Amino acid sequence: MPTSARILFSLCLSCLSTWASASTPSPDACRLASMAPENFVMRIPFEVVDGRIYVQARVNDRGPFRFAIDTGASGLGRADASLVSTLNLKPQGKAEASDGVQAAQVDTVHLDALELGGLSRKGLDVITRNYSGRMPAGAAFHGIVGREFFADGLLILDYPNKTLAFSRTLSLPAAGEHILKYERAFRVPVSIGSIRTEGNLDTGANVSFVMPQALYDKVGKGPLELAGQGTLTNTRIDTMRAVVPGPFRIGAASIKDVEVRVSERFPELLVGAHVLRNYTVMIDQRSRSIALCP
């Protein structure tokens, strides 16, 4: 076979590779998770409990303490009441915290330093609440790492290998078929069947999808069943559930026949940890880009 023909044949074979009825993400993006260690400020293991990511962190040179990685949390982080008690932290002020449905006034405390592996932030003023008091013992934590903790680099949440990495030298491609752009963190394009919308990628939510009633009325086919109350940071909302055939498409991800939670009070489509845990999630806030790699 002539050389040019062999090259063309090889290229065509690569074009045929598919996963879950969707194209494989750009190798330029997905290969970043396996780059050499010297490319990363830190690379640490994490555990997954009910879809949520937990890491070991040090606070004020003490610890380790168990922290959740929550892409749905604004700011640098949160301190649980248990951490405040352990470190004898004093309230420093007040802040407003919103869960998308309702806002509330909460206390803040000052952390001299919060460190994950080799990545440290100093001088943090963070919200404090009794988060773990409402959670099963196995899911309790001392604090939350918010999305702005990783704002100046590339965050890689490798669910299959249970590894969290952060780099300031690596970056996602500026554009490409499989790069998801966002304007508001971290709302990315989502299609459900023929309906196009946006979904908020939230590693802190132990669900697959939550959607407003108005959206379900467009994409759902079956009857809704009572699903009890859902607990948000400030609010409890009545929820229903149903299986939506979809498919849900988020970049390279394609998911069919998914159980969703539905609420008249919930304001937007939420993509939770039970979906994200099947992928490597890469977030580059410098270019407002996200990639999902199977």
N, C-alpha and C positions, 0 to 999 in steps of 0.2 A: 504494500500500500504506500503511495507517495506520502512524503512527510506532511504536506499541507492537508491531505485527506485524513491522516491520523490525528492531527491537531483538531480539525473540525469535528471528527467523530468523538474525541475526548470531550470537547466543549458541549456537544449535544447530550452526552451521557450525564454530565453534571447538571444540565438544565432539567433533566427528568426526575431528579431526586426530590422527593416530597416527604412531608411528615404531617400526620393528622390532617390530611387534605389541604395543606397550606404549604407555601414555599418556605424553604429553610432560610433563616435570617442571614444577612450578609456575613461571610466569613470574617471580613475586616472588623465587624463588631463582636461576633461571638468568640473569636479566638482570644480576645483580651483577657478572659477569665483564666486562661492557662499561660499567661506571660510569665517570664522569669521573676523570681522574688524581688530582685533589685528594682523593679518597676513600681513597687508598692510601698507606701508609708507603713502600712500594716496589713496583715492577713491573719485572721483569727477564726477558730471554729465557733459554730453556734449550735444550739439545740432548738428543736421545733416542738412546741406544745400546742396542739389544736390549731396548727397552721402558723402560729405566731413565732417570731424569731427572738431568742434570748441569748445574750452574750454576758461575759464576765467583764466588769468594769471596776476601775478604782476611782474613788472620790476623795478629794483632799488628802491624797497619799494614803488612804485606808481602803481596805477591802480584801478580797474582791466582793463586789455586790452584783446581784443579778439585774440586768437592764434589758428592757424590750426595745427592739428596733421598730419604730413606728413611722412609716412614710406619711401617715395621715395626720401626724402631730406637727404643728408649726413650731418655729423657734428651735432652740438648741436642745431642750430637754424638759423633763419633768422630774420632780422628786416625790416619791411616795412618803406617806406619813411615817412609815417604818424607818426610812432612811433619815428623815428629819430627827426622829427620836434617838436613833443610834448615834448620830453625829452631833446631837444637841444643837441643832441649827435654830436660829431665831428668825421669826417673820421680819421681812425687810420692807414689805409694801403690799400693794394690791394690784391685781391685773384682771382683765376681762377674758374669760375663756368661753368659746363658743363650740358647740358640737354640730353645728349646721342647722339645728332646730331651735335651740335656746341658748342664750348667753347667761353667764353667772360671774359674780365677783369672787375671786379666790386670792389666797395669800401667795406671796412669793418668798423665796429664800435665796441666799447667795451661796454659790459653790466656788471655792477657790480654784478647783480644777476638776475636770472629768476626763478620764483617760481610757481609751480602748486600744489595747496593744501599744503601738508606737504613736498613735494619734491622740493628741491632748488639746483640750480647749481650756482656757483659763478665764476666770472672772465671769462666771455665768450667773445671771439672775433668772431663776426658773420658777414656774408654777408648782405649788405643792398641794396635794389632795390625798385622801385615803383611797387610792385606786385599788389596792389589793384586798381591802376589806370586803369587796363585792365579788371576789374571784375565788375559785377553788384553790386549795392549798398548792396543788401542783402547778398552777398558773400564776401564782403570786410573784411580784417583783419589787425591787427597791426603787426603780426609776425607769424613765423612758428616754431614749435618745431620739430627738426630733430631726426633721429633715435638714434644717440649716446647719447641723453639726457637720454635714458632708457637702456644704454648698460650694467649696472651692476645689472640687476634684471629681473624680469618677468613682462612684460607689457600685460595687458588684456584690449582689446577694445571690450566691450560688447555692440554691436550695438542694439540688441533687447531691452535691458534695458537702453541704452544710458548712460553707465557708463564706465569711464576709471579708472583703478586701477593699482598700481605698488607695487611689493613686492620684497624684497631682500632675504626673507627666503623661499618662495615657488619657485618651479622650475618644468619645464616640465619633464616627464620621459625621460631617456636617449635614449630609443629606444621603438619601438612599431609599429604596423601596421599603425596607424593613425598619427604618428609623422612625420612631414616633415622636413628633414634635408636640410641645404643649406651651400654652401661655400662662395658665394658672396651675400651680403645682397640686397634684400630678394628674391633671385631667387630660386624657389622651383619646384619640378617636376610637370608637367602638361601633361595630355594626352588629345588629341582631336581625338575622334574616335580611330583609331589604331596608330596614330602618337604620339610619345613621345617627349617632349621638356621641356623647362624651362620657367617659367613666373615670372615676377617681380611684387610682391605684393605692390601696391602703393595706399595708402589711400588718397593721394592728387590729384588723377586723377579722374575727374568726368565723367568716361566712364565705360563700362563693360570690353571690351577687345580692345587693339590696337595690330595689328600684321603686320609684314613685308609682302610685296607682295609675297615673295618667300614661306613663310609659308602658306599664303592663297591659293596659287596655289596647295598645297598638300591637304588641308582640305576643301576648299570651293567647292560648286557645282553650285551655282547660279551666275548670272551676277552681276557685281559691279555697284553701282550707285554713282554719284558724291555726296560728303558730305561736300564740302567746305574746308576751311583751318582749321587746328588744331593749337592751340597756345601752344608752349612749352616755357620754361623759356627764351631761347635766340633765338628761331627760330619759323617761321610759316611754316607748311608743308601742302601740298595738300593731302587730304584724300578721300578715297572712303568708301562705306559701303555695307554690305550684311548680310544676316542671315545665320549663320553656324549651321547646325543641331547638330554637335557634336556627342555624348555628351562631354562637357569639364569636366574633372575630376581633382580635386585638393584635394588630401586627401579624406576626407569624403564628399566633395562637388561634386555634379553632376548636371550640368546645360545643358539643351537642347535648341535648336532653339534660339540662342543668336545673337543679332545684334552686329557686330564687325566693328571697323574702320580699314582701311587698308591703308598703305603708303609704297611706295618704299624706302623712306628715313628713316623710323623708324627701329632701329637696332634689336629689340627683342620683344617677346611677353610681353605685359603689362596686368596685372590683376588689374582692377581699382575698385574704390569705389562702383560702382553700382552692382558689384558682392559681394564684401566683406561686404556690409551693411546688408546682410542676415544672418550673422554669428557672433559668438564671436571669435575674432582673438586673439590668444595668441602667444607672441613672446618672446623667451628666448635667448638673444644674447650670454649668457655665454656658452651655449651648442650648439649654432647655430641650434635651433629647433623652429618650428612653428606648431601650431595646429589650425584647423578650427572646431568650434563646432556649430552645427545647433541649 
